[in-house]
Amino acid sequence: MDPGLLYEPPFTDSHPEGLDGVFRDNDADQIISLVRSFNETVEVEFGVA
């Protein structure tokens, strides 16, 4: 998952700032880190079926 998607709908439906508006800064940073860590373990490229 592209972490940038956390700042687009449907996430901005909950708060205009997306992830940063729903969670504290430190928590949002940790979520982004988790997504990036997960992405590194996945062998599939995004957007490729």
N, C-alpha and C positions, 0 to 999 in steps of 0.2 A: 504494500500500500504506500502510495506517495503521501508523506506526512502533510504536504500542502493541502490535501483534500480535507483535512480536519478544520480548515478555515473556509470551507465552502458548504453550500447546502448538502445535506440536511443539518449539518452541525451549526450553521449560522441561523437556523430556524430557532434554536434554543437561546442563542445570544449573538448579536451582530458581530462580535469579535471572535466567534467560533470557539475553539478550544481554550484560548486565553481568557475569554469572558466567562466560561463555565467553571474553570479550575483556577486555583492559585498559580502564580508564575512557576514556582518550583514543581508543582504537580504536573502542570502542562509540559514542562521541560522533561520530566521523567517519562511521561507518556510518549513524547516524541522520541526519546532515547530507546524506549522499548520497541516502538515501531521500527526504528532504524536497525536495531539489533535483530529483530525478527527478519527484516528484509535481507540481512546479510546471510541468514541461514537458508533462505528460499532459493531454489535453483531456477526459478521461472522468471523471465523478464516481464515487466509490466506492459500491458497492452498487446501482448502476443498470445494468441489462442493456441 
